[in-house]
Amino acid sequence: MTAFLDTSRSTEIFSLCQECLEEFQKLVEALEGVSLDDGMQRGYDIDTALTTVEEGQSRFKAWAINIAALQRGHLRSSLDFRLKDATEIRTRILKVVKDLVQSLSSGVFHPSHVNFRS
């Protein structure tokens, strides 16, 4: 489970977004390790599942790059820096990204639990 369980000022959006990308990659690697037959036995098409997760990973990365969430907080252009005084917005972003990290890491989307149908 993630180490980021609060949305306090000490939690960096940068760090949480990095963790999210790592969790996406772990899921991609897990899906790549599932055979087509095993996927079919579990009730999902592995190719569809892998494509879905990779697309989600790409969308998340594009979003994070576009809003500078993947830049360290000391850079003036980073999302962390720009939201240092916007507590409510910062808290909302942290919550959404934290929830995504927790979902990815908790197995909600783990290949043995997912029901991706073709």
Secondary structure as GFF3:
##gff-version 3
##sequence-region A 1 118
A	DSSP	alpha_helix	13	32	.	.	.	ID=ss1
A	DSSP	alpha_helix	36	41	.	.	.	ID=ss2
A	DSSP	alpha_helix	46	66	.	.	.	ID=ss3
A	DSSP	alpha_helix	79	82	.	.	.	ID=ss4
A	DSSP	alpha_helix	87	106	.	.	.	ID=ss5
###
